[in-house]
Amino acid sequence: MKKNIILLITALLCIGSASHAQQKIKILSYNVLYGLKDSTNIERYKQFVKELDPDIVATQEMNGWTQKTLEGLARSYSHPYALQSKEEGFPVALSAKMPLTNFKKVTENMWHAYIYAKVKGLHIFVIHFSPFSYEKRLEEVDNIIAQINELPSNEPILVMGDFNSLYQGDQGQYDEDLLTSMKKSEEKNAHIRNLNKGQIDYSVLNKLEKAGFKDTHYLLHKDFVSSVPTFKDGQGNIKEKNTGKGKRIDFIWCNPAAAPYVTKSEIIKNELSNIISDHYPVYIELTIPARK
C-alpha cells in the first residue's frame, strides 16, 4: 500500500513537472490600415488586443506612428518592448511582453520594410510586401529566405504579415471573375503588374513553401478563410455589409521546427475586427518547451 502511494505521488509530480515544462505563446499579425486613422479606431484596436491578450503583436501599415508613440500604444496593452521599422511611408512594427533581441529593421531592397527579432526563442519576421508588382514580391521573398538561411534550421522561425500574394493552396477559391478584375486593374493602372503572364501569380508563396515553410492555417484547418475584405473599405469607410469575394493575403508561415508547436490558428472575424481595418487579423498559438 505504502509503495503504491509513493508511486502515485511520483506520477503526479511528473505530470506537474511536464505541464510546467511547456509554455503557450500567443501571436497576432494585423494590417491595421493607415495606422488606424483616428482616435475612435485606436480605442477599438486597444480593446481588441487587450481582450485577446497576445504575447507578440506584428502590425503592418503603422502610418503616422513613431518609435516613441508606438511604445506608448504597446504599453497600453502590457507590451513593454516595441520596434518600428521606420517613421515614414508604410512601417511595420513588432511588440511583445518579452524582450526583442538581435533585431534588425530593414528598408533596403524592400517596398515597405521588414523587421526581424528573436523573441522567447522564436525567430520572428514581420513583412509587408509590394502591393503592385509580383516581380518585386519575388525579390522581397528572396531577401527574407536569404536571411532565414543564416539562422539555425532546428530553431522555430515564423514569417508573418501582409504578403499581398495569393497561395496556390487556395487556388480553388479564385475564379475567372477575379482574373478579369485584375486584368482590368492592370489596363487602367500602368504601375500595377500583379499578373504573371496574364495569369494569377502564386510564385511568391511557392518560393516560401519550397524553402520548407508551412502555412499555419492549413496545419490545422481544411477550409478556406479569407483575410480581405472586411466591412471597412480601403479608405477606411465602414460599409453596411461585407461585399466582394474574399482573398487570403495575410499569413503566418512557420518552418518545420515550429510546425509541431502550432496548436491554434485563426483568422479572427468579430464585431471589432469587422471594422478596425480592411484586413482581418491572423492569430496563432504555439505550445513550446519552456526555456530554462
Secondary structure, DSSP 8 states (H G I E B T S, - for coil): -HHHHHHHHHHHHHHHHHHHTEEEEEEEEEE-TGGG-SHHHHHHHHHHHHHH--SEEEEE--TT--HHHHHHHHHHTT--EEEES-SSSS-EEEEESS--EEEEEE-TT-SSEEEEEEETTEEEEEEE--SSBHHHHHHHHHHHHHHHTTS-TTS-EEEEEE-----GGGGGG--HHHHHHHHHHHHH-TT-B--BTTB---HHHHHHHHTT-EEHHHHH--S----B--SB-TTS-B-SS--S--B--EEEEE-TTTGGGEEEEEE--STTHHHH-SS--EEEEEEEE---
